Amino acid sequence: LDIRRGIEVGHIFKLGTKYSKAMGATFLDEAGKEQPIIMGCYGIGIGRTAAASIEQNHDEAGIIWPLPLAPFDCEVLPVNVKEPETMKAAEAIYEALRKTGLDALIDDRDERAGVKFKDADLIGVPVRVTIGEKNLKQGLVEVKERRSGVQRLVSVDDAVTEVLKTLGSLS
């Protein structure tokens, strides 16, 4: 017998005959006599599943959602929302990602870059696209995978393709 730690995500309950008697749900026993069905139920707890996933998929910065459980596939993070060119590129990438069928999130809050980066890591969306003024002047954006931390600079035109490729490698 091995004893190991586990995480309960599902449960089974024996309901007995309480509900079968009330519903008149019966079966015939070997003697042909009608008997109430002994009932049970089972289920997987959504909250428990999310908590178990977070417990097993995190680092010091926050959650690292596995792709099948992630609330969003990718996040678009414009560094400076007051910069028109940054917002124009961010919104275009966001809309293009949505058109591919991805669930995308755009952080269009007027916050400091560090706050936005920290929050992005905290909520753990699998892929982040960062649009900053400096890189954008060179026609580039940064694509970062949350789990590995691998960052790549890609052209604005290739951002959606790179996100799709990165997500494909995670599934």
Buried (B, 14 or more C-beta within 10 A) or exposed (E): EEEEEEEEBEEEEEEEBEEBEEEEEBEEEEEEEEEBBEBEEEEEEEEBBBBBBBEEBBEEBBBBBBBEBBEBBBBBBBBBBEBEEBBEBBBBBBEBBEEEEBEBBBBBEEBEEEEBBEBBBEBBBBBBBBBBEEBBEEEBBBBBBBBEEEEBEBEBEBBBBBBBBBBEEBE
